Amino acid sequence: MSGLFDVTSIASMTLGNRFMRSATGEGMAGEDGSVTPKLTQTMVDLARGGVGLIISGHAYVSCEGQAGLKQLGVFSDALNTGLAAMVKAVHAAGGKIALQLAHAGDQANTKLSGLPSVGPTAHATDSASNGAGTPSSDGRLSCRALDQAGIETLIEAFVRAALRAQSAGFDAVQVHAAHGYLMHQFLSPIWNSRTDEYGGTLENRARLLLHVVRAVRAAVGPKYPVLAKLDSEDFMPGGFSLQDAEIVAVQLQETGVDALEISGGCRQAGEHLMSARKGKIRIPDGEVYYREAAKMIKSRLSIPLILVGGIRSYEVADELVASGVADYISLSRPLICEPELVKRWREGDRRPSLCVSDNACYGPGFAGEGIRCVTFEKKRGRADKQQS
């Protein structure tokens, strides 16, 4: 049996294989951020499909940090009952689940939250983007800079969210510091032009993220698994670089992170450099967006490295682990297409993922209907018509 199906541990968490479901915004929660039966069933399907660790869609830790419609929330104790019930269902199906803790920063949807967006630096944004776009020509200020009191409140929001996740029975938490969201915005000079202790040098720009991780670690205790997600680079000119990522990765390890997931890109870098790049991937030579970055970062770490981005075949996943590029393989769109993909591979059907990376799955999610593989729904529908 391949090393992909080894039993391994991250801190106190034992995993049945090296596959993870990378956090994916499902658009299946209630309007108030609460867990719904549909969202729970999606998580159960992934557990039954053999995923070693499911990482939830980005759960917003405070109301002004909501990114999208029907996004999962973890900002209130009132959400605990639903979160705990979802965890219980995943465990009953034989799975493990982590909660990703996130804040959208200036990508927050202000129309949904009814609150102004916040970021490292105050700036105007395009009104069509709901607080997540490019500067507008009228100079309208729609994103306010977090002051010291706001930063302290934000850190406390992450801590309380982590404690809610722990009390709900989640097997781990993951702090989201990638893809142009708030923690990444502080890391990147593109967003962060502060002149105080949170801006300027990389040491300063990383300060908020490290404060958050340190505070979360202190709150949940030394044995509870704390993960982080970091961009290898954001691909913005003058932005967060691979050299920055190497340094921050080591700092995260020193601050108490038990495993680090490496991704890359952001929406502002363009469709071809987003984390979910559009376009069918050539198998196997077109796979793995961040291979070289992962090699460089892993060489600096002693904690496990989780790699996501453009992995579509069993053979490539196996090679990444066998060669030491990564310790765990994280998948997003392939598991939207085939929640049972890991089980299929384990049972010997080693055909590549059926995912064609057209990103049609996200449309229903943005519309509040929930992500689903629209492409293969259409194909199945045409096949059914032909047979009838």
WOSUL-V367805 format. One record per pair of residues at least 24 apart in sequence whose C-alpha atoms are under 10 Angstrom apart, sorted by the first residue. I is the first residue (numbers start at 1). J is the second residue. If there is no record, write none. Layout:
i=I j=J
i=I j=J
This chain:
i=1 j=346
i=2 j=314
i=2 j=315
i=2 j=318
i=2 j=319
i=2 j=321
i=2 j=322
i=2 j=346
i=3 j=318
i=3 j=319
i=3 j=321
i=3 j=322
i=3 j=327
i=4 j=314
i=4 j=317
i=4 j=318
i=4 j=319
i=4 j=320
i=4 j=321
i=4 j=322
i=4 j=327
i=4 j=328
i=4 j=329
i=4 j=342
i=4 j=346
i=5 j=52
i=5 j=318
i=5 j=342
i=5 j=346
i=7 j=52
i=8 j=52
i=8 j=327
i=8 j=328
i=9 j=225
i=9 j=304
i=10 j=172
i=10 j=223
i=10 j=224
i=10 j=225
i=10 j=226
i=10 j=227
i=10 j=258
i=10 j=259
i=10 j=303
i=10 j=304
i=11 j=172
i=11 j=222
i=11 j=223
i=11 j=224
i=11 j=225
i=11 j=226
i=11 j=257
i=11 j=258
i=11 j=259
i=11 j=303
i=12 j=171
i=12 j=172
i=12 j=222
i=12 j=223
i=12 j=224
i=12 j=225
i=12 j=258
i=13 j=53
i=13 j=96
i=13 j=171
i=13 j=172
i=13 j=223
i=13 j=224
i=13 j=225
i=14 j=52
i=14 j=53
i=14 j=96
i=14 j=171
i=15 j=51
i=15 j=52
i=15 j=53
i=15 j=95
i=15 j=96
i=16 j=50
i=16 j=51
i=16 j=52
i=16 j=53
i=16 j=94
i=16 j=95
i=16 j=96
i=17 j=50
i=17 j=51
i=17 j=52
i=17 j=53
i=17 j=328
i=17 j=329
i=17 j=342
i=17 j=346
i=18 j=51
i=18 j=52
i=18 j=53
i=18 j=306
i=18 j=317
i=18 j=318
i=18 j=321
i=18 j=326
i=18 j=327
i=18 j=328
i=18 j=329
i=18 j=330
i=18 j=342
i=19 j=50
i=19 j=51
i=19 j=52
i=19 j=53
i=19 j=54
i=19 j=306
i=19 j=307
i=19 j=317
i=19 j=327
i=19 j=328
i=19 j=329
i=19 j=330
i=19 j=331
i=19 j=342
i=20 j=46
i=20 j=50
i=20 j=51
i=20 j=52
i=20 j=53
i=20 j=54
i=20 j=55
i=20 j=96
i=20 j=97
i=20 j=306
i=20 j=307
i=20 j=308
i=20 j=328
i=20 j=329
i=20 j=330
i=20 j=331
i=20 j=332
i=20 j=335
i=20 j=342
i=21 j=46
i=21 j=47
i=21 j=51
i=21 j=52
i=21 j=53
i=21 j=54
i=21 j=55
i=21 j=56
i=21 j=57
i=21 j=97
i=21 j=98
i=21 j=308
i=21 j=329
i=21 j=330
i=21 j=331
i=21 j=332
i=21 j=333
i=21 j=334
i=21 j=335
i=21 j=336
i=21 j=339
i=22 j=53
i=22 j=54
i=22 j=55
i=22 j=56
i=22 j=57
i=22 j=58
i=22 j=100
i=22 j=229
i=22 j=261
i=22 j=263
i=22 j=306
i=22 j=307
i=22 j=308
i=22 j=309
i=22 j=329
i=22 j=330
i=22 j=331
i=22 j=332
i=22 j=333
i=22 j=335
i=23 j=54
i=23 j=55
i=23 j=56
i=23 j=57
i=23 j=58
i=23 j=59
i=23 j=98
i=23 j=99
i=23 j=100
i=23 j=174
i=23 j=176
i=23 j=229
i=23 j=330
i=23 j=331
i=23 j=332
i=24 j=54
i=24 j=55
i=24 j=56
i=24 j=57
i=24 j=58
i=24 j=100
i=24 j=331
i=24 j=332
i=24 j=333
i=24 j=335
i=24 j=336
i=24 j=362
i=24 j=371
i=25 j=56
i=25 j=57
i=25 j=58
i=25 j=59
i=25 j=67
i=25 j=68
i=25 j=69
i=25 j=70
i=25 j=71
i=25 j=72
i=25 j=332
i=25 j=362
i=25 j=365
i=25 j=366
i=25 j=370
i=25 j=371
i=26 j=56
i=26 j=57
i=26 j=58
i=26 j=68
i=26 j=69
i=26 j=70
i=26 j=71
i=26 j=72
i=26 j=336
i=26 j=361
i=26 j=362
i=26 j=364
i=26 j=365
i=26 j=366
i=26 j=368
i=26 j=369
i=26 j=370
i=26 j=371
i=26 j=372
i=27 j=57
i=27 j=68
i=27 j=69
i=27 j=70
i=27 j=71
i=27 j=72
i=27 j=362
i=27 j=363
i=27 j=364
i=27 j=365
i=27 j=366
i=27 j=367
i=27 j=368
i=27 j=369
i=27 j=370
i=27 j=371
i=28 j=57
i=28 j=69
i=28 j=70
i=28 j=71
i=28 j=72
i=28 j=364
i=28 j=365
i=28 j=366
i=28 j=368
i=28 j=369
i=28 j=370
i=28 j=371
i=29 j=57
i=29 j=69
i=29 j=70
i=29 j=71
i=29 j=72
i=29 j=73
i=29 j=368
i=29 j=369
i=29 j=370
i=30 j=69
i=30 j=70
i=30 j=71
i=30 j=72
i=30 j=73
i=30 j=368
i=31 j=69
i=31 j=70
i=31 j=71
i=31 j=72
i=31 j=73
i=31 j=112
i=31 j=368
i=32 j=63
i=32 j=69
i=32 j=70
i=32 j=71
i=32 j=72
i=32 j=73
i=32 j=79
i=32 j=113
i=33 j=59
i=33 j=60
i=33 j=63
i=33 j=66
i=33 j=69
i=33 j=70
i=33 j=71
i=33 j=72
i=33 j=73
i=33 j=74
i=33 j=75
i=33 j=76
i=33 j=79
i=34 j=70
i=34 j=71
i=34 j=72
i=34 j=73
i=34 j=74
i=34 j=76
i=34 j=78
i=34 j=79
i=34 j=80
i=34 j=81
i=34 j=82
i=34 j=83
i=35 j=70
i=35 j=71
i=35 j=72
i=35 j=73
i=35 j=74
i=35 j=79
i=35 j=80
i=35 j=81
i=35 j=82
i=35 j=83
i=35 j=84
i=35 j=85
i=35 j=86
i=36 j=70
i=36 j=72
i=36 j=82
i=36 j=83
i=36 j=85
i=36 j=86
i=37 j=82
i=37 j=85
i=37 j=86
i=38 j=370
i=39 j=72
i=39 j=86
i=39 j=370
i=40 j=82
i=40 j=83
i=40 j=85
i=40 j=86
i=40 j=87
i=40 j=88
i=40 j=89
i=40 j=90
i=41 j=86
i=41 j=89
i=41 j=90
i=42 j=86
i=42 j=90
i=42 j=336
i=42 j=339
i=42 j=370
i=42 j=371
i=43 j=86
i=43 j=87
i=43 j=89
i=43 j=90
i=43 j=93
i=43 j=95
i=43 j=96
i=43 j=97
i=43 j=339
i=44 j=86
i=44 j=87
i=44 j=88
i=44 j=89
i=44 j=90
i=44 j=91
i=44 j=92
i=44 j=93
i=44 j=94
i=44 j=95
i=44 j=97
i=44 j=339
i=45 j=90
i=45 j=93
i=45 j=95
i=45 j=335
i=45 j=338
i=45 j=339
i=45 j=340
i=46 j=90
i=46 j=93
i=46 j=95
i=46 j=96
i=46 j=97
i=46 j=335
i=46 j=336
i=46 j=338
i=46 j=339
i=46 j=340
i=46 j=341
i=46 j=342
i=46 j=343
i=47 j=89
i=47 j=90
i=47 j=91
i=47 j=92
i=47 j=93
i=47 j=94
i=47 j=95
i=47 j=96
i=47 j=97
i=47 j=339
i=47 j=340
i=47 j=342
i=47 j=343
i=48 j=90
i=48 j=92
i=48 j=93
i=48 j=94
i=48 j=95
i=48 j=339
i=48 j=340
i=48 j=342
i=48 j=343
i=49 j=93
i=49 j=94
i=49 j=95
i=49 j=335
i=49 j=338
i=49 j=339
i=49 j=340
i=49 j=341
i=49 j=342
i=49 j=343
i=49 j=344
i=50 j=93
i=50 j=94
i=50 j=95
i=50 j=339
i=50 j=340
i=50 j=341
i=50 j=342
i=50 j=343
i=50 j=344
i=50 j=345
i=50 j=346
i=51 j=94
i=51 j=95
i=51 j=96
i=51 j=97
i=51 j=330
i=51 j=331
i=51 j=335
i=51 j=339
i=51 j=340
i=51 j=341
i=51 j=342
i=51 j=343
i=52 j=94
i=52 j=95
i=52 j=96
i=52 j=97
i=52 j=328
i=52 j=329
i=52 j=330
i=52 j=342
i=53 j=95
i=53 j=96
i=53 j=97
i=53 j=98
i=53 j=171
i=53 j=172
i=53 j=328
i=53 j=330
i=54 j=90
i=54 j=95
i=54 j=96
i=54 j=97
i=54 j=98
i=54 j=99
i=54 j=100
i=54 j=171
i=54 j=172
i=54 j=330
i=54 j=331
i=55 j=96
i=55 j=97
i=55 j=98
i=55 j=99
i=55 j=100
i=55 j=170
i=55 j=171
i=55 j=172
i=55 j=173
i=55 j=174
i=55 j=330
i=55 j=332
i=56 j=97
i=56 j=98
i=56 j=99
i=56 j=100
i=56 j=101
i=56 j=170
i=56 j=173
i=56 j=174
i=57 j=98
i=57 j=99
i=57 j=100
i=57 j=101
i=57 j=102
i=58 j=99
i=58 j=100
i=58 j=101
i=58 j=102
i=58 j=103
i=58 j=104
i=58 j=174
i=58 j=175
i=58 j=176
i=59 j=99
i=59 j=100
i=59 j=101
i=59 j=102
i=59 j=103
i=59 j=104
i=59 j=161
i=59 j=176
i=60 j=100
i=60 j=101
i=60 j=102
i=60 j=103
i=60 j=104
i=60 j=108
i=60 j=157
i=60 j=158
i=60 j=161
i=61 j=100
i=61 j=101
i=61 j=102
i=61 j=103
i=61 j=104
i=61 j=154
i=61 j=155
i=61 j=156
i=61 j=157
i=61 j=158
i=61 j=159
i=61 j=160
i=61 j=161
i=61 j=162
i=62 j=101
i=62 j=102
i=62 j=103
i=62 j=104
i=62 j=113
i=62 j=153
i=62 j=154
i=62 j=156
i=62 j=157
i=62 j=158
i=62 j=160
i=62 j=161
i=63 j=103
i=63 j=108
i=63 j=110
i=63 j=112
i=63 j=113
i=63 j=114
i=63 j=115
i=63 j=117
i=63 j=157
i=64 j=103
i=64 j=104
i=64 j=105
i=64 j=106
i=64 j=108
i=64 j=109
i=64 j=110
i=64 j=112
i=64 j=113
i=64 j=114
i=64 j=115
i=64 j=116
i=64 j=117
i=64 j=118
i=65 j=102
i=65 j=103
i=65 j=104
i=65 j=105
i=65 j=106
i=65 j=107
i=65 j=108
i=65 j=109
i=65 j=110
i=65 j=113
i=65 j=115
i=65 j=116
i=65 j=117
i=65 j=118
i=65 j=119
i=65 j=154
i=65 j=181
i=65 j=182
i=66 j=102
i=66 j=103
i=66 j=104
i=66 j=105
i=66 j=107
i=66 j=108
i=66 j=109
i=66 j=110
i=66 j=112
i=66 j=113
i=66 j=115
i=66 j=117
i=67 j=102
i=67 j=103
i=67 j=104
i=67 j=105
i=67 j=106
i=67 j=107
i=67 j=108
i=67 j=109
i=67 j=110
i=67 j=112
i=67 j=113
i=67 j=130
i=67 j=131
i=67 j=132
i=67 j=181
i=68 j=104
i=68 j=107
i=68 j=108
i=68 j=109
i=68 j=110
i=68 j=111
i=68 j=112
i=68 j=113
i=68 j=130
i=68 j=365
i=68 j=366
i=68 j=367
i=68 j=368
i=69 j=109
i=69 j=112
i=69 j=113
i=69 j=365
i=69 j=366
i=69 j=367
i=69 j=368
i=69 j=369
i=69 j=370
i=70 j=112
i=70 j=365
i=70 j=366
i=70 j=367
i=70 j=368
i=70 j=369
i=70 j=370
i=71 j=365
i=71 j=366
i=71 j=368
i=71 j=370
i=72 j=99
i=72 j=100
i=73 j=101
i=73 j=102
i=73 j=161
i=74 j=99
i=74 j=100
i=74 j=101
i=74 j=102
i=74 j=157
i=74 j=158
i=74 j=160
i=74 j=161
i=74 j=162
i=74 j=163
i=74 j=164
i=74 j=165
i=75 j=101
i=75 j=157
i=75 j=158
i=75 j=160
i=75 j=161
i=75 j=162
i=75 j=164
i=76 j=157
i=76 j=160
i=76 j=161
i=76 j=164
i=77 j=160
i=77 j=161
i=77 j=163
i=77 j=164
i=79 j=164
i=79 j=168
i=80 j=161
i=80 j=164
i=80 j=165
i=80 j=167
i=80 j=168
i=80 j=169
i=81 j=168
i=82 j=168
i=83 j=164
i=83 j=165
i=83 j=167
i=83 j=168
i=83 j=169
i=83 j=170
i=84 j=164
i=84 j=165
i=84 j=166
i=84 j=167
i=84 j=168
i=84 j=169
i=84 j=170
i=85 j=168
i=85 j=169
i=86 j=168
i=86 j=169
i=86 j=170
i=87 j=165
i=87 j=168
i=87 j=169
i=87 j=170
i=87 j=171
i=88 j=168
i=88 j=169
i=88 j=170
i=90 j=170
i=91 j=169
i=91 j=170
i=91 j=171
i=95 j=171
i=96 j=169
i=96 j=170
i=96 j=171
i=96 j=172
i=97 j=169
i=97 j=170
i=97 j=171
i=97 j=172
i=97 j=173
i=98 j=165
i=98 j=166
i=98 j=169
i=98 j=170
i=98 j=171
i=98 j=172
i=98 j=173
i=98 j=174
i=98 j=225
i=98 j=226
i=98 j=227
i=99 j=161
i=99 j=162
i=99 j=164
i=99 j=165
i=99 j=166
i=99 j=169
i=99 j=170
i=99 j=171
i=99 j=172
i=99 j=173
i=99 j=174
i=99 j=175
i=99 j=226
i=99 j=227
i=100 j=161
i=100 j=162
i=100 j=165
i=100 j=172
i=100 j=173
i=100 j=174
i=100 j=175
i=100 j=176
i=100 j=226
i=100 j=227
i=100 j=228
i=100 j=229
i=101 j=157
i=101 j=158
i=101 j=159
i=101 j=161
i=101 j=162
i=101 j=165
i=101 j=173
i=101 j=174
i=101 j=175
i=101 j=176
i=101 j=177
i=101 j=228
i=102 j=158
i=102 j=161
i=102 j=174
i=102 j=175
i=102 j=176
i=102 j=177
i=102 j=178
i=102 j=181
i=102 j=182
i=102 j=183
i=103 j=154
i=103 j=157
i=103 j=158
i=103 j=175
i=103 j=176
i=103 j=177
i=103 j=181
i=103 j=182
i=103 j=183
i=103 j=184
i=104 j=131
i=104 j=132
i=104 j=176
i=104 j=179
i=104 j=180
i=104 j=181
i=104 j=182
i=104 j=183
i=104 j=184
i=104 j=185
i=105 j=131
i=105 j=132
i=105 j=143
i=105 j=144
i=105 j=145
i=105 j=146
i=105 j=180
i=105 j=181
i=105 j=182
i=105 j=183
i=105 j=184
i=105 j=185
i=105 j=186
i=106 j=130
i=106 j=131
i=106 j=132
i=106 j=133
i=106 j=142
i=106 j=143
i=106 j=144
i=106 j=145
i=106 j=180
i=106 j=181
i=106 j=182
i=106 j=185
i=106 j=191
i=107 j=131
i=107 j=132
i=107 j=133
i=107 j=143
i=107 j=180
i=107 j=181
i=107 j=182
i=107 j=185
i=107 j=267
i=108 j=132
i=108 j=143
i=108 j=181
i=108 j=182
i=110 j=142
i=110 j=143
i=115 j=142
i=115 j=143
i=116 j=141
i=116 j=142
i=116 j=143
i=116 j=144
i=117 j=141
i=117 j=142
i=117 j=143
i=117 j=144
i=117 j=145
i=117 j=146
i=118 j=142
i=118 j=143
i=118 j=144
i=118 j=145
i=118 j=146
i=118 j=147
i=118 j=150
i=118 j=182
i=119 j=143
i=119 j=144
i=119 j=145
i=119 j=146
i=119 j=147
i=119 j=151
i=119 j=181
i=119 j=182
i=119 j=183
i=119 j=185
i=119 j=186
i=119 j=191
i=119 j=192
i=120 j=144
i=120 j=145
i=120 j=146
i=120 j=147
i=120 j=151
i=120 j=182
i=120 j=183
i=120 j=184
i=120 j=185
i=120 j=186
i=120 j=187
i=120 j=188
i=120 j=189
i=120 j=191
i=120 j=192
i=120 j=193
i=120 j=194
i=120 j=198
i=120 j=199
i=120 j=205
i=120 j=208
i=121 j=145
i=121 j=146
i=121 j=147
i=121 j=185
i=121 j=186
i=121 j=191
i=121 j=192
i=121 j=193
i=121 j=194
i=121 j=195
i=121 j=199
i=122 j=146
i=122 j=191
i=122 j=192
i=122 j=193
i=122 j=194
i=123 j=191
i=132 j=180
i=132 j=181
i=132 j=267
i=132 j=268
i=133 j=267
i=133 j=268
i=134 j=268
i=145 j=192
i=145 j=194
i=148 j=196
i=148 j=198
i=151 j=198
i=151 j=208
i=151 j=211
i=151 j=212
i=152 j=208
i=152 j=211
i=152 j=212
i=154 j=208
i=154 j=212
i=155 j=208
i=155 j=209
i=155 j=211
i=155 j=212
i=155 j=213
i=155 j=214
i=155 j=215
i=155 j=216
i=156 j=212
i=156 j=215
i=156 j=216
i=157 j=212
i=157 j=216
i=158 j=212
i=158 j=213
i=158 j=215
i=158 j=216
i=159 j=212
i=159 j=213
i=159 j=214
i=159 j=215
i=159 j=216
i=159 j=217
i=159 j=218
i=159 j=219
i=159 j=220
i=160 j=216
i=160 j=219
i=160 j=220
i=161 j=216
i=162 j=215
i=162 j=216
i=162 j=217
i=162 j=219
i=162 j=220
i=162 j=226
i=163 j=216
i=163 j=219
i=163 j=220
i=164 j=220
i=165 j=220
i=166 j=219
i=166 j=220
i=166 j=224
i=166 j=225
i=167 j=220
i=170 j=224
i=170 j=225
i=171 j=224
i=171 j=225
i=171 j=226
i=172 j=220
i=172 j=224
i=172 j=225
i=172 j=226
i=172 j=227
i=172 j=258
i=173 j=216
i=173 j=220
i=173 j=224
i=173 j=225
i=173 j=226
i=173 j=227
i=173 j=228
i=174 j=213
i=174 j=225
i=174 j=226
i=174 j=227
i=174 j=228
i=174 j=229
i=174 j=257
i=174 j=258
i=174 j=259
i=174 j=260
i=174 j=261
i=175 j=209
i=175 j=212
i=175 j=213
i=175 j=216
i=175 j=226
i=175 j=227
i=175 j=228
i=175 j=229
i=175 j=230
i=175 j=257
i=175 j=260
i=176 j=209
i=176 j=227
i=176 j=228
i=176 j=229
i=176 j=230
i=176 j=231
i=176 j=261
i=177 j=209
i=177 j=228
i=177 j=229
i=177 j=230
i=177 j=231
i=177 j=261
i=177 j=263
i=178 j=228
i=178 j=229
i=178 j=230
i=178 j=231
i=178 j=232
i=178 j=233
i=178 j=234
i=178 j=261
i=178 j=262
i=178 j=263
i=178 j=264
i=178 j=265
i=178 j=266
i=178 j=275
i=179 j=229
i=179 j=230
i=179 j=231
i=179 j=233
i=179 j=234
i=179 j=263
i=179 j=264
i=179 j=265
i=179 j=266
i=179 j=267
i=179 j=268
i=179 j=269
i=179 j=274
i=179 j=275
i=180 j=231
i=180 j=234
i=180 j=264
i=180 j=265
i=180 j=266
i=180 j=267
i=180 j=268
i=180 j=269
i=180 j=274
i=181 j=266
i=182 j=208
i=182 j=209
i=183 j=207
i=183 j=208
i=183 j=209
i=183 j=210
i=183 j=212
i=183 j=230
i=184 j=208
i=184 j=209
i=184 j=229
i=184 j=230
i=184 j=231
i=184 j=233
i=184 j=234
i=184 j=240
i=184 j=266
i=185 j=239
i=185 j=240
i=186 j=240
i=187 j=231
i=187 j=239
i=187 j=240
i=187 j=241
i=187 j=244
i=187 j=245
i=187 j=248
i=188 j=233
i=188 j=234
i=188 j=236
i=188 j=238
i=188 j=239
i=188 j=240
i=188 j=241
i=188 j=244
i=189 j=236
i=189 j=237
i=189 j=238
i=189 j=239
i=189 j=240
i=189 j=241
i=190 j=234
i=190 j=236
i=190 j=237
i=190 j=238
i=190 j=239
i=190 j=240
i=191 j=239
i=191 j=240
i=192 j=239
i=202 j=240
i=202 j=244
i=202 j=245
i=202 j=247
i=202 j=248
i=203 j=244
i=203 j=247
i=203 j=248
i=203 j=251
i=205 j=248
i=206 j=244
i=206 j=247
i=206 j=248
i=206 j=251
i=206 j=252
i=207 j=248
i=207 j=251
i=209 j=248
i=209 j=251
i=209 j=252
i=210 j=248
i=210 j=251
i=210 j=252
i=210 j=253
i=210 j=254
i=210 j=255
i=210 j=256
i=210 j=257
i=211 j=255
i=212 j=255
i=213 j=252
i=213 j=253
i=213 j=255
i=213 j=256
i=213 j=257
i=214 j=252
i=214 j=254
i=214 j=255
i=214 j=256
i=214 j=257
i=215 j=255
i=215 j=256
i=216 j=256
i=216 j=257
i=217 j=255
i=217 j=256
i=217 j=257
i=218 j=256
i=222 j=256
i=222 j=258
i=223 j=258
i=224 j=258
i=225 j=256
i=225 j=257
i=225 j=258
i=225 j=259
i=226 j=256
i=226 j=257
i=226 j=258
i=226 j=259
i=226 j=260
i=227 j=252
i=227 j=253
i=227 j=256
i=227 j=257
i=227 j=258
i=227 j=259
i=227 j=260
i=227 j=261
i=227 j=304
i=227 j=306
i=228 j=252
i=228 j=253
i=228 j=257
i=228 j=258
i=228 j=259
i=228 j=260
i=228 j=261
i=228 j=262
i=228 j=306
i=229 j=259
i=229 j=260
i=229 j=261
i=229 j=262
i=229 j=263
i=229 j=264
i=229 j=306
i=229 j=307
i=230 j=260
i=230 j=261
i=230 j=262
i=230 j=263
i=230 j=264
i=231 j=261
i=231 j=262
i=231 j=263
i=231 j=264
i=231 j=265
i=231 j=266
i=231 j=275
i=231 j=290
i=231 j=293
i=232 j=261
i=232 j=262
i=232 j=263
i=232 j=264
i=232 j=265
i=232 j=290
i=232 j=292
i=232 j=293
i=232 j=294
i=232 j=296
i=232 j=297
i=233 j=262
i=233 j=263
i=233 j=264
i=233 j=265
i=233 j=266
i=233 j=290
i=233 j=293
i=234 j=263
i=234 j=264
i=234 j=265
i=234 j=266
i=234 j=267
i=234 j=268
i=234 j=269
i=234 j=273
i=234 j=274
i=234 j=275
i=235 j=264
i=235 j=265
i=235 j=266
i=235 j=268
i=235 j=269
i=235 j=270
i=235 j=273
i=235 j=274
i=236 j=265
i=236 j=266
i=236 j=268
i=236 j=269
i=236 j=270
i=236 j=273
i=237 j=269
i=240 j=264
i=240 j=265
i=242 j=293
i=242 j=294
i=242 j=296
i=242 j=297
i=243 j=293
i=243 j=296
i=243 j=297
i=245 j=293
i=245 j=296
i=245 j=297
i=246 j=293
i=246 j=294
i=246 j=296
i=246 j=297
i=246 j=298
i=246 j=299
i=246 j=300
i=246 j=301
i=247 j=297
i=247 j=300
i=248 j=297
i=249 j=297
i=249 j=298
i=249 j=300
i=249 j=301
i=249 j=303
i=249 j=305
i=250 j=297
i=250 j=298
i=250 j=300
i=250 j=301
i=250 j=302
i=250 j=303
i=251 j=301
i=252 j=301
i=253 j=300
i=253 j=301
i=253 j=302
i=253 j=303
i=253 j=304
i=254 j=301
i=254 j=303
i=256 j=303
i=257 j=303
i=257 j=304
i=258 j=302
i=258 j=303
i=258 j=304
i=258 j=305
i=259 j=301
i=259 j=302
i=259 j=303
i=259 j=304
i=259 j=305
i=259 j=306
i=259 j=327
i=259 j=328
i=260 j=297
i=260 j=298
i=260 j=301
i=260 j=303
i=260 j=304
i=260 j=305
i=260 j=306
i=260 j=307
i=260 j=327
i=260 j=328
i=261 j=294
i=261 j=304
i=261 j=305
i=261 j=306
i=261 j=307
i=261 j=308
i=261 j=326
i=261 j=327
i=261 j=328
i=261 j=329
i=261 j=330
i=262 j=290
i=262 j=291
i=262 j=293
i=262 j=294
i=262 j=297
i=262 j=298
i=262 j=305
i=262 j=306
i=262 j=307
i=262 j=308
i=262 j=309
i=262 j=326
i=262 j=330
i=263 j=289
i=263 j=290
i=263 j=293
i=263 j=294
i=263 j=306
i=263 j=307
i=263 j=308
i=263 j=309
i=263 j=330
i=264 j=289
i=264 j=290
i=264 j=293
i=264 j=308
i=264 j=309
i=274 j=309
i=275 j=308
i=275 j=309
i=275 j=310
i=276 j=309
i=276 j=310
i=276 j=332
i=276 j=333
i=276 j=357
i=276 j=358
i=276 j=359
i=277 j=309
i=277 j=310
i=277 j=357
i=277 j=358
i=277 j=359
i=278 j=356
i=278 j=357
i=278 j=358
i=278 j=359
i=278 j=360
i=279 j=356
i=279 j=357
i=279 j=358
i=279 j=359
i=280 j=310
i=280 j=355
i=280 j=356
i=280 j=357
i=280 j=358
i=280 j=359
i=281 j=310
i=281 j=311
i=281 j=312
i=281 j=355
i=281 j=356
i=281 j=357
i=281 j=358
i=282 j=310
i=282 j=312
i=282 j=356
i=283 j=310
i=283 j=311
i=283 j=312
i=283 j=313
i=283 j=315
i=283 j=316
i=283 j=352
i=283 j=353
i=284 j=311
i=284 j=312
i=284 j=313
i=284 j=314
i=284 j=315
i=284 j=316
i=284 j=352
i=285 j=316
i=286 j=310
i=286 j=311
i=286 j=312
i=287 j=311
i=287 j=312
i=287 j=313
i=287 j=316
i=287 j=317
i=288 j=312
i=288 j=316
i=288 j=317
i=288 j=320
i=291 j=320
i=291 j=325
i=291 j=326
i=292 j=325
i=293 j=325
i=294 j=320
i=294 j=324
i=294 j=325
i=294 j=326
i=295 j=320
i=295 j=323
i=295 j=324
i=295 j=325
i=295 j=326
i=296 j=325
i=297 j=325
i=297 j=326
i=298 j=324
i=298 j=325
i=298 j=326
i=298 j=327
i=299 j=324
i=299 j=325
i=303 j=327
i=304 j=328
i=305 j=329
i=306 j=330
i=307 j=331
i=308 j=332
i=309 j=333
i=310 j=334
i=310 j=357
i=311 j=352
i=311 j=353
i=312 j=351
i=312 j=352
i=312 j=353
i=312 j=354
i=312 j=355
i=312 j=356
i=312 j=357
i=313 j=345
i=313 j=350
i=313 j=351
i=313 j=352
i=313 j=353
i=313 j=354
i=314 j=341
i=314 j=342
i=314 j=345
i=314 j=346
i=314 j=349
i=314 j=350
i=314 j=351
i=314 j=352
i=314 j=353
i=315 j=350
i=315 j=351
i=315 j=352
i=316 j=352
i=333 j=357
i=333 j=358
i=333 j=359
i=333 j=361
i=333 j=362
i=333 j=371
i=333 j=372
i=333 j=373
i=334 j=373
i=335 j=372
i=335 j=373
i=336 j=361
i=336 j=362
i=336 j=371
i=336 j=372
i=336 j=373
i=336 j=374
i=337 j=361
i=337 j=371
i=337 j=372
i=337 j=373
i=337 j=374
i=337 j=375
i=337 j=376
i=337 j=377
i=338 j=372
i=338 j=373
i=338 j=376
